[in-house]
Each structure stands twice: as structure tokens, then as C-alpha cells.
């Protein structure tokens, strides 16, 4: 990993300032422009756009295929769906983390040391990107990155990275707890709302503690996390409907481009789980998934067929109320008991019963999410036909709800790997993509750019079936 950070972010900043007065400072020597000459806040939008791509881009779609939520139907995605995944597929996400996010946010922090709001925002963005990287790749460079004296940073252990992320989030929480909100146009997620950033920091802390199976800590953090849908960190596309390219939903964009027909919901476990005509339909007398199944279905044909979760202007969840409340449900059930878990699950179902995340195109379709009773999880009850212990039946339902509600995020892929370690009886039982395969994918490959340029990188990628440290 060579030190290209400062030159990269200077280019981004110069592009960001291109709309400013072109004659201002006309007599200045352009050859003396430095990164310090640019308003530090202008680096924020670029970092956020890179974060959106890292969280909702190519590897997110691959994780969807590897957790039974999507199907690779043709060409590249068909090969990847069959577990033929090369190191080239990670180049984009890797570069977003190490070039698009970390150097930008650290530069802002360096230039604005007394700005508590910007310090907190930048720490949350870095923690979000790095924790996603650690979850996907395992061991990764972190403690030595963005250091001008180190060309080839060492790979830190996954657990060391996750612990460093938790410390960074604690620091961000401290900053944001004392920060005042202000109008911040460069903040395309929350426009400078300190309270919303604080809630996201706590939800991210809870997410990472869930990765580490610290359920008590996760429950505590989630209690301070995103408390309603309006607090979701999400990318809201702002492009022009009359222009094919530009700022649109990332999944819609690829299906409108070169990947039409390559990937979609057809034949996926998730689609069947939400289809009333399917043998594995999860609905019951208290649950009608018709509307959500229609909203979540992705047609590989692209375009006007997709009016739900990947409609061209449909926001993309990155850190969500859905995740936070279902952390409360699962972690609460594990640490405080059945009653606590059921309470949080029913609170979430009450929100779903208002229409939840459905957009206007599907809010008129049938849906129902009535509250469950404790008896529904008793042996032989509505949610316990196989007569397992009631508390395990409740956890199974919560985890299945996480599987459905996490569509479009990494949560189902993360859960699948986490649960296989010690709670395989609770895992959503999606099938292997390749009949002859004996293992599920456990990680994404390192970027081949990193493998080819960093002398501290492994001589070759360990492979997608090798468990990362946290899941061993």
C-alpha cells in the first residue's frame, strides 16, 4: 500500500472547489496550491460518497448472494454466485476505505482539532468503513496506514482492528455528546445533526459488539442507538430523472448499465421466504409479507420493473433503526430473557405494521404484523412447530426478522457467519449455492492491488472459505 493519500484527496478537494469564483486569487501561483489551502470541510462529501460505495456497492451485492438473498443469474455475477470470486472484485471497496475515506477524514480532523462536531463525524465515518473492512476481510492494515514514513503497513489482526474501532467510536461518542448541531451542507447524511450522528455511533458500537458476541455490551450500546426510522444513516440519491447516469440508487444503476440480466431476486431464498405461494413462506395468522416481498423483489431486467428497494431514487440504508432495534431484540433476549426479547420484537413489528420502510408504490399492498404472544413460542405454538425451547424459538424468529429487515446491508451475511460458530440451530437455513460445496463463504478476498504492492501482505489470498478470527 503506497502513500498516495495526500495527492488523492487534494484532487478530490480541487474538484469540490471548482464551482467557486474562478477569478478569485487569479494572480496566485497555481503551482503552490497545497492541501492546506483547501477548506477542510470540502473533503467531507467525498468521504461520504466513498463510504456509500463501500457499504452499498459490489461486495454488498456479493454478500447478498452468499447469504441467500440474491441470485447470480448470468455473466460475472453467475460466476461469483458459484463461488468463483477473484481478488479483483475487492479492489473498489478496498480503495474506497483506504483512499476515499481514511485520508480524507483524518485530514479534516488534523485541520479542525477544536471542532467537536467534525471530529465526531469523521471518527464515525472511519469506524464505519474500517469495521466493515475487518468484518469482510479479516486481518487488515490499520494501525500503520496513512503514515508517510511507512509505505507497506502491516496487517493487524481482525480482533485488534475491531477493538481499535470500538475505541474510536467511544471517542466519537464523547465528541458528539458535547457537540452542537449546525447547518453543514457537506454532510449529505445528516446535514450537521449532532444527535443523529451520536445515535449512529452507538448503533455502530452495538453492531461491532454483536460481531464479537458481546451481547450485554451490544444491548447497552443499542439503547443509545438509532431510535426511529428518521435517524437512519442512508444515502439519498439526488440525481436527475432525465439523465441516465449520475446520483442514483447503486443497484438500479448497475442493472440499467452493463449488468442487466446478471443479478436479481429470482430463485433466492429471501424471495421465497416472503412469497405467500412458497413452501417456506414465513407468514402466519399474524404476519402477511405480501407487500414487503413485492417491495424487496429485484427484477434483473432493471428499469421500470424495479419500483421498490432499488427504485432509482430509493434511499440506501447504511446504518439503520431496523438493525438497532433488532439488536435490542436479539441481545435483549440473550441477556435479559424471553420477555425483554419479545417486547422489542413486538415494538419492531408495530413499526412494520405502520408500513415500515415500504415506499408509496407498495404501501397499498397487503401487510400485517400483529404482536406475538408468549404462547406463540411455546412448543407446538404458532412459531414453534418443531417443539424447541421457547427462548430458542423466539431467538430464531428475531434472527429471521434480522435476515429479512437487513436486506441491502451486510447484516444477513454477518449474522450467517456469526451464528455458524455457536448458534447454528438459529441460522436462517438458506441453501449452498453450489450443490457439491461443503462450506459457506466466510470472508471476501483481499484486493489484488494490495497483494501486489504491499510487502507485508500475504503471498496469496487465504480464500473465501477460511473463517476470520472473530468467527473461529
N, C-alpha and C positions, 0 to 999 in steps of 0.2 A: 504494500500500500504506500504509494509515493505521496509526498506532500504537495498536492495540487489544490489544497483547500482555499488558500487566500486568493489565488488567481481566479478560481471558480466563482467564489462569492463576489469578487469585485465585478466580474462580468454581469452577474445577476443584478447587482446593485445599479450598475450603469444602465442596464435595460430598464430597470424600475424608475429611473430618473429621467428617461427620455422624453417624457411629456412635460417636463418643467421648461421654464423660459430658456429658449435656445441661445439667446444673446447675452444672458447673464454671465459675467466674467469672461467676455469674449477675448480680452487681452491676456488672460492667464495662459500659461504654458500647458497644453493638454498632456504633455509627456510627464508632467509632475503629478498627475492625478494618483492619489493613493486611496486605499480602502478607508482610511480615516477621514477622508474628505466627504464621504457619503453619509447622510443621515442614517444612523444605526437602525431606526425603526423600519426603514425600507427593506431590510433583509428579512423581516418577519413574514411577509406574504409568501415569498419564495420558499421559506422553510415549511410553511403550512401546506403549500401546494405539493411539495416533495413528500410531506407526511401523508397527505391524502393518497398519493400514488403508491406509497409503500404499504399503506393499510388496506387499500381497496383495489389494488391492481392485479397484476398477473399471478403472483404467488397466492393471493387471496382466492382467486378462481381455482387454482390447483388444489389448495386446501379444501375447497368446496367439493371437488371431485373425490379427494381422498377421504372425505367423511360422508360420502353417500348423498350429498346434497345437489350435485350436478353430474352431468354425464358428458364425457368427451365423445363427440359423435363423428368427427371427421378430421383429417389432416393432423396438424400439430397436436391439438387437444385430444384427439383419439389416441395418439401415441403416448402422450403423457398419462392419459386415463389408464392405459395398460402398463403403467409404471416405468415407461421409458423416458426418464427425466434427466436431462443433461445439466451440467454446471452453467451452461449459457443462459438457462432460464432464470437464474438468480441475479444476473448482472444488474438489471434495472432496479430491483429492490435494494440490493447492496449499495449501489451508488446513491440512491435517494437517502439512505441512512447516513453514509459516511461523507458524502459530498454536498447533498442538498440540505441536510438538517443539522448535523452536529456542528460543522464550522460556522454556519450562519448564526445559530442561537448562541454559541459561545462568543462570537464576535459582539453580538448585541449586549450580552452580559458584561463583557470586558469594557465596552464603551459607556454603559449606563449602570455603573455599580450601585448608585443610590436609588434606582427606580425599582421599588418593590414589585410593582405590577409586572413590569417587563422581565424582571428576574424570575418571578414565579412562572409566568407564561413560558419562558424559554426553557426552564428546568422541566416543566411538564412535557413540552414537545420532545425534548431529548429523551426523557424517561419513556415516553410512549414509543418512540422509534427504536430505542435500544432494547427495551423489554420485548418488543415484537421480534426483533432480530434474534435475541437469545432464545426465545421460545421456538422459533423456526429452525435456527441453525445449530444451536447448542453452544459450544465454546466459540468465542469470537473476540476480535481485538476490541478493547475498550480503554483500559487504564492508560495506555500509551498512545492513543490516537490523538490527532490534531496537535502533535508536538513537533515543532520544527527541527528538533535535534534527533528525531527518530524517524527514519524512512520506513522501516519494517517493524511495526508494533507486534508485540507478542499476542498470542491468543490466550485470553483469560478463560478460566473455567466458567461454565454456564451458571453455576451457583454463585460464584464471585460477582459475575455481571448482574445477576438478579438482586443480590444483596446491595450492590452499588446503586442500582436503580431505586431500591427502597429508600436508601439514604438520601438520594437526590429528591425523591418525592417528599420525604419528610422536610427537607429544606424548602421545597416549593410551597408546601402547606404553611410553613412558618412565614414565608414571604407574603403569600396571598392572604393569610389571616390578618395581616396588618396593612394590606394594600387598599387603596381607594380606586373604585371604578372610574374610568374616564372614556370619552369618545376616542376610539382608536380604529381608524378606517383600515389600517393594515392588518388588523385582526379579523380575518374572514370567517372565523368560527363564532366568536362571541362579542366582537366589537368593543373589547376592553372591559367586559363584565367580570370583575374580580371574583364575585361569589360563584359564578358558573365555572370559572377555572379552578376554584378551590374544590368544588364538588367533583370535578373530573379528576383532580389529583387524588382524591380519596378513593374514587372508583378504580383508578389505575392501581393504587396501592392494594386494594382488595383483590383485583384481578391477579396480581403477581403473587400475593399470598395464597390464592387458590392454586396457582401453578405449583407452589411449594407445599401444598396440603396443610397449611397453617390455617385451619378453618376458623379457629377462635379469632385470630388476628384479622382474617378476611371479614368476618361478621362485624367486628368492631369498626373497621375502616368503612365498610359499606353503609353503616348507619350514618356516616357523614358524607356519603356519596351523592350521586345524581338522584334527586327525589321525584322528579317528574319529567315527562317527555320533552318539555320546553328546554330542559337543561342538557339535552343530548349534544355531544360534540359530533357534528356531522358536516360534511361538505355539501353545500347547496349550490348546484350548477347555476351559473349566471350568463350562459351563452345566448346567442341569438337563434331563435327558432327558424329563421330563414337561411341560416348558414349551417351547412352540414357539419363542419368542424367546430372547434372552439370548446368552451367550458360546458361539457355535458356529462351526464352520468357515465362513468368509465366503462361499465359493462355494455351499456347501449352503444357506446362509441365503437367498441371492437366488433359488435355484431352488425353495425352499419358499415363497417370497413371490410378489411381483408378476411375476417373470421366468420362471416355469415355462414351459418350451417354447421359450424365446428363444435359448438358447445351450447348446452341448454339444460332444461329440466326433464325432458322426455326420458322415461325409464329410470329416473333417480329414486332412491329410497324415500327422500323427503317428499317428492311429488306424490308417491303412493300413500305415504303416511297421512297426507292431507286430502286425499281423494275419497269421497264418500262411496265410490264404486269399487275401491280397492279392498283386498282381503286383509290388509294390515292397517286400514283406516283407524285413526286414533280417536275418532268421535264416539260419543255415547249419549245417553239421555240428557246429559248436562253440557254437552260440547258439540257444537256444529262448526266444522272447519271449512265449510264451503267457500266463504269469502276469502279467508286467508290463503287457502290453496290456490285460488284464482289470482290473487294479488302477487303471490310468490312465484308463480309459474313463469319461466323464461322460455320463450319461443326462439329456437335457433335461427328462425327466419329474420329476426330483428325488426326494426322499424315500427310501423303502426301496430303490429301484433302485441308489442310489449308496452302496456299501459300501467303496469303495476310497479314492482320493486325496482325495475331498471328503465322506467319511462325516462325520456331524455333529460327531463328536469327534476327527476325524483332525487331527493337528498340521499346521501350515503352515510349510514351510521358508522362512526369510528369508535366512540365510547358512548355507551347508551344507558338510559334509565332501565331498559329491559334487562341488560346484563346486570346492573347493580341490584335491581330488586330480586332477581333470581339468584344472585349471590346470597342475599339476605335469606332467601328461602332455603337453599341447599345448606349453606354454612350454619344457618339457624337451626335447621333440623338436626344437623350433625352434633352441634354443641349445646343447644338449649332444649332440644327434644321435639317430639312429634307436634305438639300444639303450636310451638313457635313456627315451625316449618309450614304447617298447614295455614296458619294465619297469613304469612307472607305470600304463599301461593294464591290464596283466595283474594288478597289485595291486588295481586297482579291480574288475576282473572277478571276482577271487577273493572280494571282499566281496559282489558281486552274487550269486555262487554260493552264498552262505550264506542267501539270501533277501532280502538287501539291505533296501530300505525297505518291502517288502511287509508288509501287516498280516495278522492272523490269518485274515481272510476269504479271502485269496488265496495264502497261503504253501504251501498244499497243491496248488496248480495246477502244471502242468509249467513248469520253467525250467532253463536250462543256460547257463553262461558259462565254458567251458573256456579255458585260456590259449592265446593265439595264438603261433605260431612265426614267426620272421623270414621263412621261406619262404612263409607265407600272404600276404605283401605283395609278393613278387616278381611280376614281370609274368606274368600267367596264373594266379597263385595265388588262393586262396580269397577274399581281399579285394582282388584287383586284376585283375578280369576284363577291364578295358579297357587293360591294359598301360601304365599310367603309371609314373613313377619310384617306387620302393619307399618312399622317405621321404614322398612326397606321398600315397601310398595309406594309409600309417599315419596321417598327419595327418587325412586325410579320415575315417577310422574314428573317431579321437578326437573330432573335431568332431561327427560324427553321434551319438556317445555323449553328448557335452555337450548336444546338441539333445534327446535323449530324457530324460536324467537331470535336465535343467534345467526340466522341465515344472512349472509352478506358480511359477517365479521369472522374472525378467526376462532371464535368461541367453540363451535362444534368440533373443530379439528383439535383444539387444545384439550377439550373435555375428553374426547375419544382416547387420546394418549394418556391423560392423567388417570382416567378410570381403569384403563387396562392394567395399571400397576397393581391396584389393590381392591378395586370395586368392579371387576369385570361383570358381575351379575347385574350391575346397574347400567352398563353401557348400552346405548342405543344400538341394536343389532343389525346395522347395515351390512350388506354382503361385501366380500372381497371383489375387487374389480376384475381380477384375473382368476378364473376358477382354479388354476393349478398353484396359485400363490399360497404360501403358508404364513405370511406375515403382512401386517399392515405397515404402511409408511409411517416413520417416526420423526422424520426431520426433512428439511429442504437442503439441497446441495449448496455448498459454498459457491460463490461467484467464481467463474474461471479467471476473471481478471485478477482476483485476489490470489488464487492459487498460482498464477503465472508470474506475479510480481512481488509477492511478499515472501522473503526467505524463511520467515517463521511459520508460514502456512504448512499444513500437511502436504506430503508429497503427492497425495491424491485424495479426493473427497472420500469420506468414510462410507458413503452410500445412504440411501434413504431409509433403509430398514434398521439402522443402528439407533438404539434408544439414546436419547440425550440424558445427561446426568440426572436431571430432576425426575425423570421417569424410569430410571433403572431400578 
